[in-house]
Amino acid sequence: MAPAPPDRPWTVAVLGPGGVGGLLAGLLARAGHRVVCVAGERTVQALREGPLRVGSRQFGDFAVPVEADTALREPADLCLVTVKHTALADALARVPDTMLATGTVVPLLNGVEHPAALRAHFASRCVVPGVIRVESARTAPGVITHNSPFTEIDLAGPPERLAPLADVLRAAGTRVQVRADETAMLWAKLAFLAPLALLTTRHRRTAGEVRDRHRAELVALVEEAAAVARACGAATDPAQVLALYDSFPPDTRSSMQRDAEAGRPLELDAIGGALLRAAARHRIATPVARRLVEDLGPH
Ligand SMILES: NC(=O)c1ccc[n+]([C@@H]2O[C@H](COP(=O)([O-])OP(=O)(O)OC[C@H]3O[C@@H](n4cnc5c(N)ncnc54)[C@H](OP(=O)(O)O)[C@@H]3O)[C@@H](O)[C@H]2O)c1
């Protein structure tokens, strides 16, 4: 049964209405919430001139008006942080901490280190880290193409406290699970994502080509990442990670690979760099990850 809608519409700020943020902004606005997209001038202008447009394999095509501004100027009940890690510091300057004095901040970035930056910017109690499983891209300012037939969000924190938030996200159409352990949640995602991102980007090949032509390197990297994740508190089984990797459609390309192909900045430090830093803290050898990060890094 669908969860009951909250007793009043929420004011939801979406910092970075791109692939992830734009999809969620559209779903929440469609569900009746007041959505304020916080973005740069070009995207703000596009969203003020026309509706947010979503083309979705899961939800169909729809267009919905949202508000847009270059900064959050009113208190919000919820702020979704959905910029890339490379833009996080600049983007946070658009959301004064006072605007979330009583609201909740949910970052959905990949990586494991951003919650600390967010807790330094906002009151630490209001930051509820999440991870999202989805494939969605911003094809033009305010235009979103959602390619996966699923939109799944994990949130970390006490279930009773997160129940209203989970209900709002579920009523908008996403699948939500509440996890007890934030570190385990973030590392479980990174242990899978880091091998996929680093290998597809380094070899400029699809996931299918990587698992066929670079199997030994893939297995070694998955084992390294799983060892680091386990040391950080996530019970990660490399065999399960490999099985998940093998279950992906062969033509899967990672978002880091798409960023590289488009000449955009890579989330290399948030994904590969974070893996190496945690490995160093726990004295775990990660020669494959180190070489790939060096190969992909600035030369
Ligand atoms: N896309 C996916 O399918 C997916 C899946 C799982 C996880 N993730 C993770 O989710 C995070 C967001 O990824 P994404 O693919 O949604 O990124 P994206 O499509 O590039 O969207 C990022 C958004 O941030 C905006 N932005 C950039 N700099 C900004 C600034 N200084 N101030 C305000 N807004 C700014 C961009 O504005 P413009 O529109 O003006 O460019 C864009 O709307 C990443 O950590 C990614 O790894 C993505």
The ligand as a Gaussian input file, in Angstrom:
#p B3LYP/6-31G(d) Opt

LIG

0 1
 N       23.212000      10.238000     -12.464000
 C       23.068000       9.052000     -11.911000
 O       22.427000       8.159000     -12.492000
 C       23.638000       8.789000     -10.536000
 C       23.320000       7.576000      -9.899000
 C       23.763000       7.358000      -8.589000
 C       24.546000       8.325000      -7.973000
 N       24.880000       9.483000      -8.631000
 C       25.669000      10.466000      -7.904000
 O       24.841000      11.586000      -7.656000
 C       25.612000      12.788000      -7.661000
 C       25.011000      13.760000      -8.691000
 O       25.227000      13.179000      -9.975000
 P       24.376000      13.600000     -11.267000
 O       24.666000      12.595000     -12.300000
 O       22.971000      13.879000     -10.888000
 O       25.103000      14.954000     -11.658000
 P       24.678000      16.011000     -12.795000
 O       23.655000      15.412000     -13.703000
 O       25.934000      16.548000     -13.361000
 O       23.922000      17.136000     -11.979000
 C       24.589000      17.977000     -11.106000
 C       23.788000      19.239000     -10.977000
 O       24.513000      20.122000     -10.140000
 C       24.456000      21.399000     -10.693000
 N       25.604000      22.199000     -10.250000
 C       26.907000      22.100000     -10.618000
 N       27.651000      23.007000      -9.960000
 C       26.780000      23.692000      -9.160000
 C       26.931000      24.764000      -8.243000
 N       28.134000      25.301000      -7.983000
 N       25.834000      25.213000      -7.613000
 C       24.609000      24.664000      -7.834000
 N       24.414000      23.652000      -8.695000
 C       25.487000      23.171000      -9.348000
 C       24.450000      21.184000     -12.189000
 O       23.946000      22.348000     -12.782000
 P       23.670000      22.502000     -14.352000
 O       22.363000      21.805000     -14.593000
 O       23.555000      23.958000     -14.521000
 O       24.841000      21.860000     -15.028000
 C       23.553000      19.977000     -12.294000
 O       22.211000      20.375000     -12.357000
 C       27.045000      12.360000      -7.987000
 O       27.782000      12.197000      -6.790000
 C       26.865000      11.016000      -8.686000
 O       28.010000      10.178000      -8.565000
 C       24.440000       9.733000      -9.897000

